[in-house]
Structure formats: C-alpha cells, structure tokens
Amino acid sequence: IRLLDQIDVLLSAVSSSEAEGLKRGLDSYYSKITEIISEMGLEEITVENNMKFDSKEQECVEAVHLEGYEDDTVVRLLQRGYRDKNSGKIVRCAKVSVNKV
C-alpha cells in the first residue's frame, strides 16, 4: 500500500506534456499493482468529494471551511484507504480533508 501512495504522489506531480510518457508508464504500473492488491483480497475504500464524512472508514486529517460544501463533508481525498474484501475489516482508513462550518 505504501508503494501505491508514492506512485499517487508521482502521478500528481507529473502534469506537463513533456512528461506524458512517464505518466502513462506510471499509470500502467499503478494499475498492475492495484490488480495484485485486489488479488490479495484488498479493495480501495470509495471516497468522493461532497460525500458525508464517515469516521468508520475515513480519518479527518485536515478541517477546512469552503463555500459550496455542507458541514462534515469530504472536500478532498489526501490518501487512499483500503479494506479486506472478505471480512470488511479496515486495513487503513482513507485520509481526507473535511469541511467544517
């Protein structure tokens, strides 16, 4: 999972057209690793902007106040979370930024 975190950081940093080949390569690598993790029985916890904050699956690591978001809703995913597909046990909570009014 920590390797996926580092690839996420790299993918976020690679945005220029000069680096498009690198981005495609990282995307491919990321897809393969997520496939392997899925085969190992893990799945990503779904997090979407503007969804209600759920402390069972998400960890608020940043509280912000933004217009257009209701209180206690996710503003941004900071780090992906994972759960065991079979037991439903949380392996790591998703780290999120939450709107506080």
ABEGO torsion letter per residue (X at the ends): XAAAAAAAAAAAABABAAAAAAAAAAAAAAAAAAAAAAAAGBBBBBBBBGBBBBAAABBBABBBBBBGBBBGBBABBABBBBBBAAAGBBABBBBBBBBBX
